[in-house]
Amino acid sequence: MSGVDEADLTDIERLVWDAFPTGRWINLRPGQEVRAEVLRALLLGARPAVDGEQAALRLGGAVITGRLVLSHADIGGSISLRNCHFTDAPDIYGARMRRLRLVDCELPGLNLAVTEISAGIRLSGTIFTGQLSLAGARIGGAIVLDGSKVSGAGRAFDGTQLTASRNILAREGFECHGELCLDGAEVVGSLRLTGAVLDNPGGWALNGAGLRVGAVLDLSGGTTVTGSMRLSNVVVGSLLTLSRLTLTEPGHRAVDLRSLEAPELMLQTAVPIPGRVDLGYARIGLLRDSPETWPHSLTLGGFTYDVIAGAAPVEERLRWLRRDPSQFRPQVYGRLAAIYMNGGRDDDARAVRLAGERRRRESLPRTRRLWGWLQDVTVGYGYRPRRAAAWLLGLLVLGWVVFGVVPPRAAEAPKAPEFHALAYAADLLLPVVDLGQQPAYLPRGWTAWIGYLLIGAGLLFATTAAAGVARRLRRD
C-alpha cells in the first residue's frame, strides 16, 4: 500500500481515502490535516478506480503536512485541490499526469520541472512563497495562473524551455515578485499577462529570450513592470502589445526587443519608458506607437518595419529617430524614407533623407563637415531643388545689375558682339553655358571681383549640385 498502513489513517484521511476511487469531492473544515504520504499513496495506485468511475484526488480546505514527493511518477488520477495549505513544497519533477488544479491554495513552492501533463494546469488564485518551476515541462492544455502570486529570491517563476500546447493565461491580479523566466519557451496559443504585476527592480522582471508565441503576446491592460524586460529573439505569430503598460526602475536596457519578429507591435505604453528600448534588427509588419509615450531612448540599428500606423508629422517622426543616441546609421533614415515613399508622401521622404545627411555630417571630420554644410546650404544635398534655383537666380540678378550699371570693356572692340548684361552674367555663372559674352568682355575696376565671385560660385555650385543630385538619384 505504498508505505501507508490503512489502520493508521485518521478519520479525516479515511474520508479522502474512500473518496479517491470515485473522484468524489471532500471539503474539510479549515485546519484539518492530511498527511502528504497518504496523498502520495493514493496517486501511486493504492486505491484503484471503481469500475465505471475515474479515480481523482478532489480535496478542499486541507492542511497538507509533510512533503508530497511524486518525482518521476506515473500519476493515474487527476489532482484538484481548493483552499489547501501545504507545509512543504511538493516535488513533482519529471512526473506524468493528466490534470493538475490548485485553486486558491498556498504553497512554499512547487517543482513541476520536466513534467508531462496532458490536459493542462490551473493554478489560479494560488500563492507560492517560493519558486514555481515549470522548466522543461510539456503541457498539453492551457496553463492558467489568473490571480496567482509567485515570489522567491532570484528566479521566482522558472519556465525555461517550457512547452504549452494552448494558452498561458496570467491575468486578473497575477503577480510575480522576482524574475519571471520564459527563456526558450514555446506557447502554441497566446501568452496573456494582461493587468499583471511583474516585480524585480534592477533585474529582468520578464526574461523571455528566444520565446515562441503562436498568436498574441499580451502585456497590455495596465500591466505594471518594475525592472527590465528581455524579449530578444522572440517570434510572435500575430501581435505583441505593450499597450497601457507601465515600466519603472529598469536596468541599462529597459526593454530588449532585439531581433524580435512579429506581424504587429504596439508600443503605446501608459507612460514613456524611462530607459532604452532596443529594437536592433527587429522585424515588424505594422508598428503602432504614440509620440506622447515614446521611450526616452531607442536603439534602431537594423530595425525594419513595413507600415507605421497613424499620421504623425514627419517632424515628429524625425525626433523619434533622434532618440537613438548611436552613431549615424543610414539604414534607419532610409527605412523611414522608404515607408513615406511607399505611402505616396514624397516630400516627407525627401525631408527624412535630408535629415539623414545632416545627421551623418555630425560624425564627419571638420573639413568634410564644411563641405557637407555647403551642399546643405546650396542644394539641400540634392533634396531641395528650389533652393538651388533661388541661389542661381540671386547670383544671376546680382551680375545683371552690376554689369548693367558698370558695363565691362570689350577685349577686341571690332570683333566683340553686342553686349547684354544678363547674358554676360549667365556666361560667368554657368560653366557649361557659352553665350560668347565672357571671352569678348573684361570687367572693369571693382566689378572684376563680382566677376570672379560669379565664376567661382558657378564652379562650386555646379560641383555641389552634381554631387547632391547624383546622391538623390542613387537613393531614389
C-alpha positions as CSV (number, residue, x, y, z in Angstrom):
1,M,0.0,0.0,0.0
2,S,3.0,2.3,-0.9
3,G,4.2,2.6,2.8
4,V,0.8,3.7,4.3
5,D,-1.0,1.4,6.7
6,E,-4.7,1.8,6.3
7,A,-5.2,1.2,10.0
8,D,-3.1,4.3,10.8
9,L,-5.4,6.6,8.8
10,T,-7.1,9.4,10.8
11,D,-10.8,9.9,10.4
12,I,-10.2,12.8,8.0
13,E,-7.7,10.8,6.0
14,R,-10.2,7.9,5.8
15,L,-12.7,10.2,4.1
16,V,-10.1,11.2,1.5
17,W,-9.0,7.5,1.1
18,D,-12.6,6.3,0.4
19,A,-13.5,9.2,-1.9
20,F,-10.5,8.7,-4.2
21,P,-11.6,5.7,-6.3
22,T,-14.7,7.5,-7.5
23,G,-13.2,11.0,-7.7
24,R,-15.7,12.4,-5.1
25,W,-15.1,15.9,-3.6
26,I,-14.1,16.1,0.1
27,N,-14.4,19.5,1.7
28,L,-12.7,19.8,5.1
29,R,-13.0,22.5,7.7
30,P,-10.1,24.9,8.0
31,G,-7.2,23.5,9.8
32,Q,-8.0,19.8,9.3
33,E,-4.8,17.9,8.3
34,V,-4.0,15.3,5.8
35,R,-0.5,13.7,5.5
36,A,1.3,14.1,2.2
37,E,2.3,10.4,2.3
38,V,-1.4,9.4,2.2
39,L,-2.0,11.5,-0.9
40,R,1.2,10.1,-2.5
41,A,-0.1,6.5,-1.8
42,L,-3.4,7.3,-3.5
43,L,-1.9,8.9,-6.5
44,L,0.5,6.0,-7.0
45,G,-2.3,3.4,-7.1
46,A,-3.0,2.3,-3.6
47,R,-6.8,2.7,-4.3
48,P,-7.7,1.8,-7.9
49,A,-10.7,3.4,-9.6
50,V,-14.1,1.8,-9.2
51,D,-15.5,0.3,-12.4
52,G,-17.1,3.0,-14.5
53,E,-15.6,5.8,-12.5
54,Q,-12.4,7.8,-12.8
55,A,-10.1,8.0,-9.7
56,A,-9.2,11.5,-8.8
57,L,-7.9,13.5,-5.8
58,R,-10.5,16.2,-5.2
59,L,-9.9,17.9,-1.9
60,G,-10.8,21.3,-0.4
61,G,-9.7,23.1,2.8
62,A,-7.0,20.7,3.9
63,V,-3.7,21.4,5.6
64,I,-1.3,19.0,3.8
65,T,1.6,18.2,6.2
66,G,4.9,16.8,5.1
67,R,6.4,16.8,1.6
68,L,4.4,15.4,-1.3
69,V,7.1,13.7,-3.4
70,L,5.9,12.4,-6.8
71,S,9.1,12.8,-8.9
72,H,9.3,10.6,-12.0
73,A,5.9,9.0,-11.1
74,D,3.1,8.0,-13.5
75,I,0.1,9.5,-11.8
76,G,-3.2,7.9,-12.8
77,G,-5.7,10.2,-11.2
78,S,-6.0,13.9,-11.7
79,I,-5.4,16.3,-8.9
80,S,-7.8,19.0,-7.9
81,L,-7.2,21.0,-4.7
82,R,-9.0,24.1,-3.4
83,N,-8.2,26.3,-0.5
84,C,-5.5,23.9,0.6
85,H,-2.3,24.8,2.5
86,F,1.0,22.9,2.1
87,T,3.5,22.9,4.8
88,D,6.3,21.8,2.4
89,A,6.9,22.4,-1.3
90,P,5.7,19.5,-3.4
91,D,8.2,17.8,-5.7
92,I,6.5,16.5,-8.9
93,Y,9.7,16.7,-11.0
94,G,9.6,14.5,-14.2
95,A,6.2,13.0,-13.5
96,R,3.5,12.2,-16.0
97,M,-0.1,13.0,-15.2
98,R,-3.4,14.1,-16.8
99,R,-4.5,17.3,-15.0
100,L,-3.4,19.5,-12.1
101,R,-5.7,22.1,-10.5
102,L,-4.6,24.1,-7.4
103,V,-7.2,26.9,-6.9
104,D,-6.8,29.4,-4.0
105,C,-4.1,27.3,-2.3
106,E,-0.9,28.3,-0.6
107,L,2.4,26.5,-1.1
108,P,6.0,27.3,-0.2
109,G,7.0,26.4,-3.8
110,L,6.2,23.8,-6.4
111,N,8.5,21.8,-8.6
112,L,6.9,20.7,-11.9
113,A,10.1,20.8,-13.9
114,V,10.2,18.3,-16.8
115,T,6.7,17.1,-16.1
116,E,4.2,16.0,-18.8
117,I,0.7,17.0,-18.2
118,S,-1.7,16.1,-20.9
119,A,-4.8,18.2,-20.1
120,G,-3.5,21.4,-18.7
121,I,-2.8,23.2,-15.4
122,R,-4.9,25.6,-13.4
123,L,-3.1,27.4,-10.6
124,S,-5.5,30.4,-10.3
125,G,-5.6,32.4,-7.1
126,T,-2.8,30.3,-5.6
127,I,0.1,31.8,-3.6
128,F,3.6,30.5,-4.0
129,T,6.0,31.8,-1.4
130,G,8.9,30.0,-3.1
131,Q,9.9,29.1,-6.6
132,L,7.3,27.8,-9.1
133,S,9.3,25.7,-11.6
134,L,7.9,24.5,-14.9
135,A,11.3,24.3,-16.6
136,G,11.3,21.9,-19.5
137,A,7.7,20.9,-18.7
138,R,5.4,19.8,-21.6
139,I,1.8,20.9,-21.0
140,G,-0.9,19.5,-23.4
141,G,-3.5,22.1,-22.5
142,A,-3.6,25.6,-21.1
143,I,-1.7,27.0,-18.2
144,V,-4.0,29.2,-16.1
145,L,-2.3,31.5,-13.5
146,D,-5.1,34.1,-13.2
147,G,-4.9,35.8,-9.8
148,S,-2.0,33.8,-8.5
149,K,1.1,35.2,-6.7
150,V,4.6,33.9,-7.0
151,S,7.6,35.2,-5.0
152,G,11.1,34.0,-4.5
153,A,14.7,35.1,-4.4
154,G,16.1,35.3,-7.9
155,R,14.1,33.3,-10.4
156,A,10.6,33.1,-8.9
157,F,8.9,31.6,-11.9
158,D,11.1,29.3,-14.0
159,G,9.5,28.4,-17.3
160,T,12.8,27.8,-19.2
161,Q,12.1,25.6,-22.3
162,L,8.5,25.2,-21.2
163,T,6.1,24.0,-23.9
164,A,2.4,24.8,-23.7
165,S,0.1,23.4,-26.4
166,R,-2.5,26.0,-25.8
167,N,-2.5,29.4,-23.9
168,I,-0.7,30.7,-20.9
169,L,-3.1,33.0,-19.0
170,A,-1.7,35.1,-16.1
171,R,-4.3,37.8,-15.8
172,E,-6.6,39.3,-13.2
173,G,-4.1,40.2,-10.5
174,F,-1.3,37.8,-11.3
175,E,1.9,38.9,-9.5
176,C,5.5,37.7,-9.8
177,H,8.0,39.1,-7.3
178,G,11.3,38.0,-8.7
179,E,12.3,37.0,-12.3
180,L,9.6,35.5,-14.5
181,C,11.7,33.4,-16.9
182,L,10.3,32.0,-20.1
183,D,13.7,31.7,-21.8
184,G,13.3,29.4,-24.9
185,A,9.7,28.6,-24.0
186,E,7.1,27.8,-26.7
187,V,3.4,28.7,-26.4
188,V,1.3,27.4,-29.3
189,G,-1.6,29.7,-28.5
190,S,-1.3,33.1,-26.7
191,L,0.6,34.3,-23.7
192,R,-1.5,36.9,-21.9
193,L,-0.2,38.9,-18.9
194,T,-3.0,41.4,-19.0
195,G,-3.0,43.6,-15.9
196,A,-0.2,41.6,-14.3
197,V,2.4,42.8,-11.8
198,L,6.0,41.8,-12.5
199,D,8.4,43.0,-9.9
200,N,12.2,42.6,-10.0
201,P,13.8,46.1,-9.6
202,G,17.1,46.5,-11.4
203,G,16.9,43.0,-12.9
204,W,14.9,41.1,-15.5
205,A,11.3,41.2,-14.4
206,L,10.4,39.3,-17.6
207,N,13.1,37.2,-19.2
208,G,11.7,35.7,-22.5
209,A,14.8,35.4,-24.7
210,G,14.0,33.1,-27.6
211,L,10.3,32.8,-26.7
212,R,8.0,31.5,-29.4
213,V,4.3,32.5,-29.2
214,G,1.9,31.2,-31.9
215,A,-0.7,34.0,-31.6
216,V,-0.7,37.0,-29.2
217,L,1.9,38.1,-26.6
218,D,-0.2,40.4,-24.5
219,L,1.3,42.7,-21.8
220,S,-1.5,45.3,-22.0
221,G,-4.4,46.4,-19.9
222,G,-2.5,48.1,-17.1
223,T,0.4,45.6,-16.7
224,T,3.0,47.0,-14.2
225,V,6.6,46.1,-14.6
226,T,9.3,47.0,-12.0
227,G,12.6,46.1,-13.6
228,S,13.5,45.3,-17.2
229,M,12.0,43.1,-19.9
230,R,14.1,40.8,-22.1
231,L,12.2,39.7,-25.2
232,S,15.2,39.3,-27.6
233,N,14.9,36.8,-30.5
234,V,11.2,36.4,-29.8
235,V,8.9,35.2,-32.5
236,V,5.2,36.1,-32.3
237,G,2.7,34.8,-34.7
238,S,0.2,37.7,-34.5
239,L,0.7,40.6,-32.1
240,L,3.0,41.8,-29.4
241,T,1.3,44.6,-27.4
242,L,2.6,46.7,-24.6
243,S,-0.5,49.0,-24.7
244,R,-1.0,50.9,-21.4
245,L,1.9,49.1,-19.8
246,T,3.8,50.9,-17.0
247,L,7.5,50.2,-16.5
248,T,9.7,51.6,-13.7
249,E,13.1,51.0,-12.2
250,P,14.7,49.3,-15.2
251,G,18.4,48.5,-15.7
252,H,20.6,49.9,-18.5
253,R,18.3,48.3,-21.2
254,A,14.7,48.8,-20.1
255,V,13.1,46.7,-22.9
256,D,15.2,44.3,-25.0
257,L,13.4,43.6,-28.3
258,R,16.4,42.8,-30.4
259,S,15.7,40.5,-33.4
260,L,12.0,40.4,-32.5
261,E,9.8,39.0,-35.3
262,A,6.1,40.0,-35.2
263,P,3.4,41.0,-37.8
264,E,2.3,43.8,-35.4
265,L,3.9,45.6,-32.5
266,M,2.0,48.0,-30.2
267,L,4.3,50.3,-28.2
268,Q,1.6,52.7,-26.8
269,T,2.6,52.4,-23.2
270,A,0.8,54.2,-20.4
271,V,3.8,56.5,-19.8
272,P,7.1,56.9,-21.5
273,I,9.5,54.0,-20.7
274,P,12.3,55.6,-18.5
275,G,15.2,53.9,-20.3
276,R,16.3,52.4,-23.5
277,V,14.1,50.2,-25.8
278,D,16.3,48.1,-28.0
279,L,14.7,47.3,-31.4
280,G,18.0,46.4,-33.1
281,Y,17.4,44.1,-36.1
282,A,13.8,43.6,-35.1
283,R,11.4,42.8,-38.0
284,I,7.9,44.2,-37.7
285,G,5.0,44.4,-40.1
286,L,2.8,47.1,-38.6
287,L,4.2,49.5,-35.9
288,R,1.8,51.3,-33.6
289,D,3.2,53.9,-31.2
290,S,2.5,57.4,-30.0
291,P,4.7,60.4,-29.7
292,E,3.3,61.1,-26.2
293,T,4.7,57.8,-24.9
294,W,7.9,57.3,-26.9
295,P,10.7,55.8,-24.8
296,H,13.4,58.1,-23.5
297,S,16.0,56.3,-25.7
298,L,15.8,53.9,-28.7
299,T,18.2,51.6,-30.5
300,L,17.0,51.4,-34.1
301,G,20.0,49.9,-36.0
302,G,18.8,47.2,-38.4
303,F,15.2,47.7,-37.3
304,T,12.8,47.1,-40.2
305,Y,9.1,47.7,-40.5
306,D,6.6,47.8,-43.3
307,V,3.9,50.2,-42.1
308,I,3.6,52.8,-39.3
309,A,0.1,53.4,-38.1
310,G,-1.2,56.9,-37.6
311,A,-0.3,60.2,-39.3
312,A,2.3,61.8,-37.1
313,P,4.0,64.7,-38.9
314,V,7.4,64.0,-40.4
315,E,9.0,66.4,-37.9
316,E,7.7,64.2,-35.0
317,R,9.0,61.1,-36.7
318,L,12.4,62.7,-37.1
319,R,12.5,63.4,-33.4
320,W,11.8,59.7,-32.9
321,L,14.9,58.8,-35.0
322,R,17.0,61.2,-32.9
323,R,16.1,59.2,-29.8
324,D,18.7,56.7,-31.0
325,P,22.0,58.1,-29.5
326,S,24.2,55.8,-31.5
327,Q,26.4,57.0,-34.4
328,F,24.7,57.7,-37.7
329,R,23.0,54.7,-39.3
330,P,22.0,55.2,-42.9
331,Q,19.5,52.3,-42.8
332,V,17.5,54.0,-40.0
333,Y,16.7,57.0,-42.2
334,G,16.5,55.0,-45.4
335,R,13.8,52.7,-43.9
336,L,11.6,55.6,-42.8
337,A,12.1,57.4,-46.1
338,A,11.0,54.2,-47.9
339,I,7.9,54.0,-45.8
340,Y,6.9,57.5,-46.8
341,M,7.7,56.8,-50.5
342,N,5.5,53.7,-50.5
343,G,2.7,55.8,-48.9
344,G,3.0,58.5,-51.6
345,R,4.5,61.1,-49.2
346,D,7.4,62.1,-51.4
347,D,8.0,65.4,-49.8
348,D,8.3,63.7,-46.4
349,A,10.6,61.1,-47.8
350,R,12.9,63.8,-49.0
351,A,12.8,65.6,-45.7
352,V,13.9,62.3,-44.0
353,R,16.8,61.8,-46.4
354,L,17.9,65.4,-45.9
355,A,17.8,64.9,-42.1
356,G,19.8,61.8,-42.5
357,E,22.5,63.7,-44.4
358,R,22.6,66.3,-41.7
359,R,22.9,63.6,-39.0
360,R,25.8,62.0,-41.0
361,R,27.6,65.3,-41.2
362,E,27.8,65.5,-37.4
363,S,30.1,62.4,-37.4
364,L,32.5,63.7,-40.1
365,P,35.8,65.4,-39.7
366,R,35.7,69.2,-39.7
367,T,36.8,69.7,-43.3
368,R,34.2,67.3,-44.6
369,R,31.6,68.9,-42.3
370,L,32.3,72.2,-44.1
371,W,31.8,70.5,-47.5
372,G,28.5,69.0,-46.2
373,W,27.3,72.3,-44.9
374,L,28.0,73.8,-48.3
375,Q,25.9,71.1,-50.0
376,D,23.1,71.7,-47.5
377,V,23.0,75.5,-47.9
378,T,23.2,75.4,-51.7
379,V,21.1,72.5,-52.8
380,G,19.9,70.7,-49.6
381,Y,22.1,67.7,-50.6
382,G,20.0,67.4,-53.8
383,Y,16.7,67.2,-52.0
384,R,15.9,70.9,-52.2
385,P,15.9,71.8,-55.9
386,R,14.0,75.1,-55.2
387,R,16.9,76.2,-53.1
388,A,19.3,75.7,-56.0
389,A,17.1,77.7,-58.3
390,A,17.0,80.5,-55.7
391,W,20.8,80.7,-55.5
392,L,21.1,80.7,-59.3
393,L,18.5,83.4,-59.7
394,G,20.0,85.6,-56.9
395,L,23.5,85.4,-58.4
396,L,22.2,86.0,-61.9
397,V,20.3,89.1,-60.8
398,L,23.4,90.4,-59.0
399,G,25.5,90.1,-62.1
400,W,22.8,91.5,-64.3
401,V,22.5,94.6,-62.1
402,V,26.2,95.2,-61.6
403,F,27.3,94.8,-65.2
404,G,24.3,96.7,-66.4
405,V,25.4,99.7,-64.3
406,V,29.1,99.3,-64.9
407,P,29.5,97.5,-68.3
408,P,32.8,95.7,-69.0
409,R,35.1,96.8,-71.8
410,A,35.5,94.8,-75.0
411,A,38.6,92.7,-75.3
412,E,38.7,93.3,-79.0
413,A,36.3,96.1,-79.9
414,P,35.9,95.4,-83.6
415,K,35.2,91.7,-83.0
416,A,33.0,92.0,-79.9
417,P,29.4,91.0,-80.2
418,E,26.7,93.4,-78.8
419,F,26.9,93.4,-75.0
420,H,24.0,92.1,-72.9
421,A,24.4,92.3,-69.1
422,L,22.1,89.4,-68.4
423,A,23.8,87.1,-70.9
424,Y,27.2,88.2,-69.6
425,A,26.2,87.3,-66.0
426,A,24.9,83.9,-67.1
427,D,28.1,83.2,-69.1
428,L,30.2,83.9,-66.0
429,L,27.9,81.9,-63.6
430,L,27.2,78.8,-65.6
431,P,30.4,76.9,-66.6
432,V,28.5,74.7,-69.1
433,V,26.9,77.6,-70.9
434,D,28.8,79.5,-73.6
435,L,26.9,82.6,-74.9
436,G,30.0,84.2,-76.3
437,Q,29.9,87.1,-73.8
438,Q,32.6,86.1,-71.3
439,P,35.6,85.9,-73.7
440,A,34.6,89.1,-75.5
441,Y,34.4,91.4,-72.5
442,L,36.6,92.2,-69.5
443,P,35.1,93.6,-66.2
444,R,36.5,96.9,-65.0
445,G,37.7,98.0,-61.6
446,W,35.8,96.7,-58.6
447,T,33.3,94.8,-60.9
448,A,36.1,92.3,-61.6
449,W,35.6,91.0,-58.1
450,I,32.0,90.4,-58.9
451,G,33.0,88.5,-62.0
452,Y,35.4,86.4,-60.0
453,L,32.6,85.7,-57.5
454,L,30.2,84.6,-60.2
455,I,32.9,82.3,-61.8
456,G,33.9,80.7,-58.5
457,A,30.4,80.4,-57.2
458,G,29.3,78.9,-60.5
459,L,32.1,76.3,-60.4
460,L,31.4,75.5,-56.8
461,F,27.7,75.4,-57.2
462,A,27.8,73.2,-60.3
463,T,30.1,70.7,-58.4
464,T,28.0,70.7,-55.3
465,A,24.7,70.4,-57.3
466,A,26.1,67.5,-59.3
467,A,27.1,65.6,-56.2
468,G,23.8,66.2,-54.5
469,V,21.7,65.3,-57.5
470,A,23.8,62.1,-58.0
471,R,23.2,61.2,-54.4
472,R,19.5,61.6,-54.7
473,L,19.3,59.6,-57.9
474,R,21.2,56.7,-56.2
475,R,18.8,56.7,-53.3
476,D,15.6,57.1,-55.4
